[in-house]
Amino acid sequence: MSISTPPATPPRAVSTTDWAIEADGLVKTFGDNRAVDGVDLRVRAGTVYGVLGPNGAGKTTTISMLATLLRPDGGQARIFGHDIQKEAQIVRQLIGVTAQFASVDENLSATENLVIFGRLLGLGRAQAKQKAIDLLEEFNLLEAARRPLKKFSGGMRRRLDLAASLIAQPPLIFLDEPTTGLDPRTRAQMWDTIRRLVASGSTVLLTTQMLDEADQLADRIAVIDRGRVVAEGTADELKASVGTASLQLRLDDLADTEDVLRAIHTVLGAQGTVSPEASRITVPMTDVGRVTDLLVTLREAGIRLTEMSVQKPTLDEVFLTITGRGVETDESETATDQNSQTRINA
């Protein structure tokens, strides 16, 4: 978590640009390792921008540079029009950072931690205490307000960490894998909180390895692999880039399989694929309007279906197609972002 000492009321984002983040050719090296290799990003103000990538892809390193925690070795970036190197102090007043590990005192209570952050950010004693109470209520932590953090669950700690990054109400919030390790209920609460932040005018850059999280929250998504942006667009655009939707048919009588495959070829001009268990037929769906013709043909032939559905490509398929590997990687590939994370926590 980034802590600086701006005035009690940080400046709001200037209205001369629609972009919360503009990054061009960002580069960062660690020895012989080119951790970030020319990353370009455009994040529009008032949106959620998702960054996907395997462990070690350079996600955390990129955030560290944008948040002024690491100096780029190449390229440039602006936060609401302010250069991250030449105007670093102004940039720090415009952002909040929730890193993968909380920078908190384990022996202090939730309230005490938030009050300390508030005081460091220039708030008066009474103002810092009231802000702490408001945030604890927002994140459903009032009942545990006096409990030492070492007795908090993982979900409670993540909520407190996000609360701490919002003390100054920054217009841009970096969330680095904010729901990792959370149970489904707590994750859903965090998603609701992120949506409320954006609805109130904030911009969120979210790194995640959870593809459903990016699908649920992000207005646009960048896929980073080996230090480069290898794909960018909305979730639907990325899905469309790897193929069309498919029609799934499950037959009441398996003896009709050959007749159905012939009807698919005749009506749709496509080749149906029979699943290994021979109970489901999958058809590429390039013309939605002709699906009705197929269903009419099957009904006239007396062929009954027990199930019909349309399956769109998933972000999982997008990720595998673009990167050639899954989100999780082995430990040797995580060194890049671990090195960057060490510098964040320091």
C-alpha positions in Angstrom: 0.0 0.0 0.0 1.3 3.4 -1.0 1.4 6.0 1.8 2.4 9.6 1.0 1.9 12.9 2.8 -0.5 14.9 0.6 -2.7 17.6 2.0 -5.9 16.6 3.8 -8.0 17.2 0.7 -6.1 15.8 -2.3 -6.7 17.4 -5.7 -9.3 15.9 -8.0 -8.5 14.8 -11.5 -8.2 17.6 -14.0 -10.9 17.7 -16.6 -8.6 18.4 -19.5 -8.3 14.6 -20.4 -10.7 11.7 -20.6 -7.9 9.3 -19.7 -7.1 8.2 -16.2 -4.0 6.4 -17.4 -2.0 6.9 -20.6 1.1 4.6 -20.8 3.4 4.4 -23.8 6.2 1.8 -24.1 6.8 1.2 -20.4 9.9 -0.9 -19.8 11.3 -2.3 -16.6 14.3 -4.6 -16.3 15.7 -6.6 -13.3 19.2 -7.6 -14.3 18.9 -9.6 -17.5 15.2 -10.0 -17.0 13.0 -7.6 -19.1 10.0 -7.8 -16.8 7.9 -5.2 -18.6 8.7 -5.0 -22.3 6.9 -2.0 -23.9 3.5 -1.9 -22.3 0.9 0.5 -23.8 -2.3 1.2 -21.9 -5.3 3.6 -22.2 -7.7 3.6 -19.3 -10.7 5.9 -19.6 -11.8 7.8 -16.5 -14.8 6.4 -14.6 -14.3 2.7 -15.7 -12.9 -0.6 -14.5 -10.0 -1.7 -16.5 -8.9 -5.3 -16.0 -5.4 -6.6 -16.5 -5.0 -10.4 -16.9 -1.8 -12.4 -17.0 -0.1 -15.5 -15.7 2.1 -15.3 -12.6 5.3 -13.4 -13.5 3.7 -11.7 -16.6 4.6 -8.2 -15.4 1.2 -7.1 -14.0 2.4 -6.0 -10.5 5.6 -4.4 -12.0 3.4 -2.4 -14.3 1.2 -1.2 -11.5 4.3 -0.3 -9.4 5.6 2.0 -12.2 2.2 3.6 -12.7 1.9 4.2 -8.9 5.4 5.8 -8.8 6.8 2.9 -6.6 9.2 1.9 -9.4 11.0 4.1 -11.9 10.6 3.0 -15.5 13.7 2.1 -17.5 11.9 3.2 -20.6 8.7 4.7 -21.9 6.4 7.2 -20.2 3.0 7.4 -18.5 0.6 10.0 -17.3 -2.1 9.8 -14.6 -4.9 12.2 -15.4 -2.4 14.1 -17.6 0.4 14.2 -15.0 3.7 12.6 -15.8 4.5 9.8 -13.3 8.2 10.8 -13.1 8.2 14.6 -13.5 5.0 15.1 -11.3 5.2 12.1 -9.0 4.0 13.9 -5.9 0.8 15.1 -7.7 0.3 11.6 -9.0 0.5 10.1 -5.5 -2.2 12.4 -4.4 -4.5 11.1 -7.1 -4.2 7.4 -6.5 -4.8 4.7 -4.0 -3.0 1.3 -4.1 -4.2 -1.9 -2.7 -1.3 -4.4 -3.1 -1.4 -8.1 -2.7 -0.2 -7.8 0.9 -1.5 -5.3 3.5 1.0 -2.8 5.0 -0.6 -2.8 8.4 0.4 -3.3 12.0 -0.8 -6.8 13.2 -1.0 -5.8 16.8 -3.2 -2.7 16.3 -6.9 -2.8 15.8 -8.7 -2.0 12.5 -9.7 1.4 13.8 -6.1 2.3 15.0 -4.6 1.3 11.7 -7.1 3.4 9.7 -6.6 6.4 12.0 -2.8 6.1 11.5 -3.2 6.1 7.7 -5.6 9.1 8.0 -3.1 11.0 10.1 -0.3 10.2 7.6 -2.5 11.5 4.8 -2.9 14.9 6.6 -6.3 14.5 8.3 -6.8 15.9 11.8 -7.3 13.5 14.7 -11.1 13.9 14.9 -11.4 13.8 11.1 -9.2 10.7 10.8 -11.3 8.8 13.5 -14.6 9.7 11.8 -13.2 8.6 8.4 -12.1 5.3 10.0 -15.6 4.7 11.4 -17.3 5.5 8.1 -15.0 3.1 6.2 -15.4 0.3 8.8 -19.2 0.6 8.4 -18.9 0.7 4.6 -16.9 -2.6 4.6 -19.0 -4.3 7.3 -16.1 -4.3 9.8 -17.6 -2.2 12.7 -18.1 -5.3 14.9 -14.4 -6.1 14.6 -13.2 -2.5 14.9 -11.3 -3.0 18.1 -10.0 -6.5 17.3 -6.2 -6.8 16.6 -5.5 -7.5 12.9 -3.7 -10.7 13.7 -7.1 -12.2 14.6 -8.7 -11.1 11.3 -9.7 -13.6 8.6 -8.2 -13.3 5.2 -11.4 -11.7 3.8 -11.6 -9.2 6.6 -7.9 -8.2 6.0 -8.6 -7.6 2.3 -11.6 -5.5 3.0 -9.6 -3.4 5.5 -6.7 -3.0 3.1 -9.1 -1.7 0.4 -10.7 0.6 3.1 -7.3 2.0 3.9 -6.6 2.9 0.2 -9.8 4.9 0.1 -9.1 7.2 3.1 -8.2 10.1 0.7 -11.0 9.2 -1.7 -8.6 9.0 -4.7 -10.0 9.3 -8.2 -7.8 6.4 -9.4 -7.5 3.1 -7.4 -5.1 0.3 -8.3 -6.3 -3.1 -7.0 -3.7 -5.8 -7.3 -5.5 -9.2 -7.1 -7.9 -7.9 -4.4 -9.9 -11.1 -4.0 -7.2 -13.7 -4.0 -7.9 -16.3 -1.3 -11.4 -15.0 -0.5 -14.4 -17.2 -0.1 -17.2 -16.7 -2.7 -19.4 -14.6 -0.4 -16.7 -12.2 0.5 -15.5 -12.0 -3.1 -19.1 -11.0 -4.1 -19.1 -8.3 -1.5 -15.8 -6.9 -2.8 -17.2 -6.9 -6.3 -20.2 -4.9 -5.1 -17.8 -2.4 -3.4 -15.8 -2.0 -6.6 -19.0 -1.3 -8.6 -20.0 1.3 -6.0 -16.6 3.0 -6.2 -16.9 3.4 -10.0 -20.5 4.5 -9.7 -19.4 7.3 -7.4 -16.8 8.5 -10.0 -13.6 6.6 -9.3 -11.5 4.7 -11.9 -10.3 1.3 -11.0 -7.3 -0.6 -12.6 -7.8 -4.2 -11.5 -5.2 -7.0 -11.9 -6.5 -10.5 -11.5 -5.9 -14.1 -12.3 -9.6 -14.8 -11.9 -11.1 -14.7 -15.4 -14.7 -14.6 -14.2 -13.8 -11.6 -12.0 -12.6 -9.7 -15.1 -15.6 -10.8 -17.0 -18.0 -9.5 -14.3 -16.3 -6.2 -13.5 -14.1 -4.9 -16.3 -15.3 -2.5 -19.0 -12.1 -3.3 -21.0 -9.4 -5.9 -20.5 -5.7 -6.1 -21.4 -4.0 -9.5 -21.5 -0.3 -9.2 -20.5 2.1 -12.1 -21.2 5.9 -12.0 -20.8 5.9 -8.3 -20.2 3.8 -7.3 -23.2 0.1 -6.5 -23.9 -0.9 -9.3 -26.3 -4.6 -8.5 -26.5 -6.9 -5.7 -25.5 -10.6 -5.0 -25.8 -14.0 -5.6 -24.1 -14.7 -9.1 -22.8 -17.1 -9.7 -25.8 -14.5 -8.5 -28.3 -11.8 -10.8 -26.8 -14.2 -13.7 -26.9 -15.2 -13.0 -30.4 -11.5 -13.0 -31.4 -11.1 -16.7 -30.7 -14.3 -17.9 -32.3 -18.0 -17.7 -32.6 -20.7 -19.0 -30.3 -21.7 -22.6 -30.6 -25.1 -24.3 -30.5 -25.4 -27.2 -28.1 -28.1 -29.9 -28.7 -28.9 -32.9 -26.5 -31.0 -35.6 -28.1 -33.9 -37.5 -26.6 -33.1 -40.5 -28.7 -29.4 -41.2 -29.6 -30.6 -43.1 -32.7 -31.5 -39.8 -34.3 -27.8 -38.6 -34.2 -27.0 -39.2 -37.9 -30.3 -37.6 -39.0 -29.5 -34.5 -36.9 -26.0 -34.2 -38.3 -27.4 -34.3 -41.8 -30.0 -31.7 -41.0 -27.2 -29.4 -39.5 -25.2 -29.8 -42.7 -28.2 -29.1 -45.0 -29.7 -26.2 -43.0 -26.7 -24.5 -41.5 -24.0 -25.5 -43.9 -21.9 -26.5 -40.8 -20.4 -29.7 -39.4 -21.7 -30.8 -36.1 -19.5 -32.5 -33.5 -20.7 -35.3 -31.4 -19.4 -35.3 -27.8 -17.4 -38.3 -26.5 -20.4 -39.6 -24.5 -22.5 -39.3 -27.7 -25.2 -37.4 -25.9 -24.5 -33.8 -27.1 -23.9 -32.3 -30.5 -22.0 -29.0 -30.8 -22.4 -26.8 -33.9 -20.5 -23.5 -34.8 -23.2 -20.8 -34.9 -22.3 -18.3 -37.6 -25.9 -17.3 -38.5 -28.3 -17.0 -35.6 -31.3 -16.5 -37.8 -30.9 -19.9 -39.4 -31.0 -21.7 -36.1 -34.8 -21.4 -36.1 -34.9 -23.1 -39.5 -32.9 -26.0 -38.0 -35.3 -26.4 -35.1 -38.3 -26.4 -37.4 -36.7 -29.0 -39.6 -36.0 -31.3 -36.6 -39.6 -30.9 -35.3 -41.0 -31.8 -38.7 -38.8 -34.8 -38.7 -40.2 -35.9 -35.3 -36.8 -35.5 -33.6 -37.0 -34.4 -30.0 -34.4 -32.5 -28.1 -34.0 -32.6 -24.3 -31.8 -29.6 -24.1 -30.7 -26.7 -26.3 -28.3 -23.9 -25.3 -25.9 -21.3 -26.9 -22.4 -21.4 -25.6 -20.2 -18.3 -26.1 -16.4 -18.6 -25.9 -15.1 -18.0 -22.4 -12.3 -15.8 -21.2 -10.5 -19.1 -20.2 -10.5 -20.0 -23.9 -9.4 -16.5 -24.8 -6.5 -16.8 -22.4 -5.4 -20.2 -23.5 -5.6 -19.3 -27.2 -3.7 -16.0 -26.8 -1.0 -17.1 -24.4 -0.8 -20.8 -25.1 -0.9 -21.6 -21.4 -3.1 -21.2 -18.3 -3.2 -18.4 -15.8 -1.3 -20.4 -13.2 2.4 -21.1 -13.8 5.2 -22.8 -12.0 7.2 -21.0 -9.3 10.1 -20.3 -11.5 7.9 -18.0 -13.6 6.7 -15.9 -10.7 10.0 -14.3 -9.9 9.3 -11.2 -11.9 6.3 -10.0 -10.0 7.7 -11.3 -6.7 10.7 -9.0 -7.1 8.4 -6.1 -7.9 6.1 -7.0 -4.9 9.1 -6.9 -2.6 9.8 -3.3 -3.6 6.1 -2.4 -3.0 6.1 -3.7 0.5 9.5 -2.1 1.2 
